[in-house]
């Protein structure tokens, strides 16, 4: 894996975590 690919994988993982947090917050607001 090239450094660029590993960097993109890290960014993707961070985005997934951020999306999950946002989903939790927005669902908490809706309820």
Biopython code that builds the backbone (N, CA, C, O; Angstrom):
import numpy as np
from Bio.PDB.StructureBuilder import StructureBuilder

atoms = [
    (1, "UNK", "N", (0.861, -1.197, 0.000)),
    (1, "UNK", "CA", (0.000, 0.000, 0.000)),
    (1, "UNK", "C", (0.895, 1.244, 0.000)),
    (1, "UNK", "O", (1.828, 1.341, 0.797)),
    (2, "UNK", "N", (0.613, 2.174, -0.878)),
    (2, "UNK", "CA", (1.398, 3.400, -0.944)),
    (2, "UNK", "C", (0.988, 4.339, 0.184)),
    (2, "UNK", "O", (-0.111, 4.221, 0.727)),
    (3, "UNK", "N", (1.874, 5.276, 0.537)),
    (3, "UNK", "CA", (1.530, 6.246, 1.602)),
    (3, "UNK", "C", (0.238, 6.998, 1.287)),
    (3, "UNK", "O", (-0.549, 7.293, 2.186)),
    (4, "UNK", "N", (0.024, 7.305, 0.012)),
    (4, "UNK", "CA", (-1.190, 8.031, -0.372)),
    (4, "UNK", "C", (-2.427, 7.191, -0.093)),
    (4, "UNK", "O", (-3.430, 7.699, 0.409)),
    (5, "UNK", "N", (-2.353, 5.899, -0.421)),
    (5, "UNK", "CA", (-3.495, 5.010, -0.182)),
    (5, "UNK", "C", (-3.788, 4.883, 1.305)),
    (5, "UNK", "O", (-4.948, 4.909, 1.718)),
    (6, "UNK", "N", (-2.734, 4.746, 2.114)),
    (6, "UNK", "CA", (-2.957, 4.607, 3.561)),
    (6, "UNK", "C", (-3.534, 5.898, 4.127)),
    (6, "UNK", "O", (-4.358, 5.867, 5.042)),
    (7, "UNK", "N", (-3.100, 7.035, 3.582)),
    (7, "UNK", "CA", (-3.639, 8.323, 4.032)),
    (7, "UNK", "C", (-5.120, 8.424, 3.679)),
    (7, "UNK", "O", (-5.931, 8.861, 4.496)),
    (8, "UNK", "N", (-5.467, 8.018, 2.461)),
    (8, "UNK", "CA", (-6.871, 8.055, 2.042)),
    (8, "UNK", "C", (-7.714, 7.132, 2.906)),
    (8, "UNK", "O", (-8.858, 7.453, 3.227)),
    (9, "UNK", "N", (-7.152, 5.975, 3.287)),
    (9, "UNK", "CA", (-7.883, 5.034, 4.136)),
    (9, "UNK", "C", (-8.138, 5.656, 5.507)),
    (9, "UNK", "O", (-9.219, 5.497, 6.073)),
    (10, "UNK", "N", (-7.138, 6.366, 6.039)),
    (10, "UNK", "CA", (-7.302, 7.031, 7.343)),
    (10, "UNK", "C", (-8.393, 8.088, 7.261)),
    (10, "UNK", "O", (-9.240, 8.189, 8.148)),
    (11, "UNK", "N", (-8.366, 8.874, 6.192)),
    (11, "UNK", "CA", (-9.370, 9.924, 6.008)),
    (11, "UNK", "C", (-10.762, 9.315, 5.907)),
    (11, "UNK", "O", (-11.718, 9.836, 6.482)),
    (12, "UNK", "N", (-10.871, 8.205, 5.172)),
    (12, "UNK", "CA", (-12.168, 7.537, 5.014)),
    (12, "UNK", "C", (-12.691, 7.059, 6.357)),
    (12, "UNK", "O", (-13.879, 7.184, 6.654)),
    (13, "UNK", "N", (-11.781, 6.502, 7.177)),
    (13, "UNK", "CA", (-12.196, 5.998, 8.489)),
    (13, "UNK", "C", (-12.664, 7.164, 9.368)),
    (13, "UNK", "O", (-13.662, 7.047, 10.080)),
    (14, "UNK", "N", (-11.943, 8.283, 9.313)),
    (14, "UNK", "CA", (-12.337, 9.448, 10.109)),
    (14, "UNK", "C", (-13.698, 9.976, 9.654)),
    (14, "UNK", "O", (-14.534, 10.348, 10.477)),
    (15, "UNK", "N", (-13.912, 10.005, 8.342)),
    (15, "UNK", "CA", (-15.198, 10.477, 7.827)),
    (15, "UNK", "C", (-16.331, 9.571, 8.275)),
    (15, "UNK", "O", (-17.417, 10.041, 8.613)),
    (16, "UNK", "N", (-16.071, 8.257, 8.277)),
    (16, "UNK", "CA", (-17.100, 7.311, 8.723)),
    (16, "UNK", "C", (-17.437, 7.549, 10.187)),
    (16, "UNK", "O", (-18.605, 7.515, 10.572)),
    (17, "UNK", "N", (-16.405, 7.792, 11.011)),
    (17, "UNK", "CA", (-16.634, 8.047, 12.435)),
    (17, "UNK", "C", (-17.416, 9.342, 12.616)),
    (17, "UNK", "O", (-18.322, 9.412, 13.447)),
    (18, "UNK", "N", (-17.070, 10.359, 11.846)),
    (18, "UNK", "CA", (-17.767, 11.642, 11.939)),
    (18, "UNK", "C", (-19.229, 11.485, 11.529)),
    (18, "UNK", "O", (-20.123, 12.036, 12.173)),
    (19, "UNK", "N", (-19.469, 10.728, 10.452)),
    (19, "UNK", "CA", (-20.846, 10.491, 10.008)),
    (19, "UNK", "C", (-21.640, 9.777, 11.093)),
    (19, "UNK", "O", (-22.804, 10.103, 11.329)),
    (20, "UNK", "N", (-21.019, 8.808, 11.752)),
    (20, "UNK", "CA", (-21.705, 8.056, 12.801)),
    (20, "UNK", "C", (-22.057, 8.982, 13.966)),
    (20, "UNK", "O", (-23.156, 8.905, 14.516)),
    (21, "UNK", "N", (-21.120, 9.856, 14.339)),
    (21, "UNK", "CA", (-21.380, 10.793, 15.437)),
    (21, "UNK", "C", (-22.516, 11.746, 15.070)),
    (21, "UNK", "O", (-23.403, 12.004, 15.883)),
    (22, "UNK", "N", (-22.484, 12.261, 13.853)),
    (22, "UNK", "CA", (-23.523, 13.186, 13.401)),
    (22, "UNK", "C", (-24.879, 12.485, 13.384)),
    (22, "UNK", "O", (-25.889, 13.069, 13.775)),
    (23, "UNK", "N", (-24.899, 11.234, 12.929)),
    (23, "UNK", "CA", (-26.150, 10.470, 12.887)),
    (23, "UNK", "C", (-26.696, 10.281, 14.297)),
    (23, "UNK", "O", (-27.899, 10.409, 14.525)),
    (24, "UNK", "N", (-25.806, 9.974, 15.248)),
    (24, "UNK", "CA", (-26.238, 9.793, 16.642)),
    (24, "UNK", "C", (-26.816, 11.095, 17.188)),
    (24, "UNK", "O", (-27.870, 11.099, 17.823)),
    (25, "UNK", "N", (-26.114, 12.201, 16.934)),
    (25, "UNK", "CA", (-26.565, 13.492, 17.454)),
    (25, "UNK", "C", (-27.905, 13.885, 16.848)),
    (25, "UNK", "O", (-28.809, 14.316, 17.562)),
    (26, "UNK", "N", (-28.036, 13.737, 15.525)),
    (26, "UNK", "CA", (-29.276, 14.150, 14.873)),
    (26, "UNK", "C", (-30.439, 13.258, 15.299)),
    (26, "UNK", "O", (-31.560, 13.743, 15.451)),
    (27, "UNK", "N", (-30.190, 11.961, 15.495)),
    (27, "UNK", "CA", (-31.275, 11.076, 15.935)),
    (27, "UNK", "C", (-31.659, 11.405, 17.376)),
    (27, "UNK", "O", (-32.827, 11.284, 17.748)),
    (28, "UNK", "N", (-30.690, 11.820, 18.189)),
    (28, "UNK", "CA", (-30.982, 12.197, 19.573)),
    (28, "UNK", "C", (-31.837, 13.468, 19.581)),
    (28, "UNK", "O", (-32.728, 13.619, 20.417)),
    (29, "UNK", "N", (-31.563, 14.367, 18.656)),
    (29, "UNK", "CA", (-32.326, 15.613, 18.571)),
    (29, "UNK", "C", (-33.758, 15.322, 18.134)),
    (29, "UNK", "O", (-34.703, 15.924, 18.646)),
    (30, "UNK", "N", (-33.915, 14.403, 17.192)),
    (30, "UNK", "CA", (-35.251, 14.081, 16.667)),
    (30, "UNK", "C", (-36.126, 13.457, 17.750)),
    (30, "UNK", "O", (-37.316, 13.762, 17.831)),
    (31, "UNK", "N", (-35.558, 12.598, 18.575)),
    (31, "UNK", "CA", (-36.346, 11.873, 19.574)),
    (31, "UNK", "C", (-36.840, 12.764, 20.701)),
    (31, "UNK", "O", (-37.516, 12.288, 21.613)),
]
sb = StructureBuilder()
sb.init_structure("model")
sb.init_model(0)
sb.init_chain("A")
sb.init_seg("    ")
for serial, (resi, resn, name, xyz) in enumerate(atoms, 1):
    if name == "N":
        sb.init_residue(resn, " ", resi, " ")
    sb.init_atom(name, np.array(xyz, "f"), 0.0, 1.0, " ", f" {name:<3s}", serial, name[0])
structure = sb.get_structure()
